[in-house]
Every structure is written in structure tokens, then in C-alpha cells.
Amino acid sequence: MTELINMSLREITDCFFQYAQKKGNPYESFPLSTEVEEFGSPYIEILEDGKMAIVARERGEECFRKETRSSAELARWVYEMFNKS
């Protein structure tokens, strides 16, 4: 499972950096991790069935979830989350 998470996260971050570069806003680091935050901060969740999600939890309760099976789509969501117009 750890191998799947690392491989998927690497794909997501590669897509994120490519997307940010195309938008003319290169990043030095990926703004999210797979570490579960309990204070409303978003994190990346990668499931065994291939689904990936941006998730946020507040005091143990899930308050946001956006799922996809596409690394590129998830990367675009992350970029848009941190670069709202």
C-alpha cells in the first residue's frame, strides 16, 4: 500500500508542477501532504481502489471531500485551491 501511495503522490505532484508551470506560476514544493490534519487543513488521501481525494477534517469530522481517479484532475484542483482568482 505504501508503494501505491508513493507512486500516486509522485504522479499527482508531477502533474501539479506541470500545470503550475503552464499557468506561469511555478511552485518549489507541493502544498499538500498525505498527513491527516484534524484542524480543517486539506490533505491528499489515496485509496487502494485507485481513488484519490482532497479531504479536510475538523475535530474528527470530515467537512470536505473531492474524489477522482485522475492524477491530473486532482493536481488541477490542488492548484486552483491555492490560486483562486
Secondary structure as the mmCIF struct_conf table of DSSP 4:
data_model
#
loop_
_struct_conf.conf_type_id
_struct_conf.id
_struct_conf.beg_label_comp_id
_struct_conf.beg_label_asym_id
_struct_conf.beg_label_seq_id
_struct_conf.end_label_comp_id
_struct_conf.end_label_asym_id
_struct_conf.end_label_seq_id
HELX_RH_AL_P HELX_RH_AL_P1 THR A 2 LYS A 22
TURN_TY1_P TURN_TY1_P1 LYS A 23 GLY A 24
BEND BEND1 GLU A 28 SER A 29
BEND BEND2 PRO A 31 PRO A 31
BEND BEND3 THR A 34 GLU A 35
BEND BEND4 GLU A 38 GLU A 38
STRN STRN1 PHE A 39 ILE A 46
TURN_TY1_P TURN_TY1_P2 GLU A 48 ASP A 49
BEND BEND5 GLY A 50 GLY A 50
STRN STRN2 MET A 52 GLU A 58
TURN_TY1_P TURN_TY1_P3 ARG A 59 GLY A 60
STRN STRN3 GLU A 61 THR A 68
BEND BEND6 ARG A 69 ARG A 69
HELX_RH_AL_P HELX_RH_AL_P2 SER A 71 PHE A 82
#
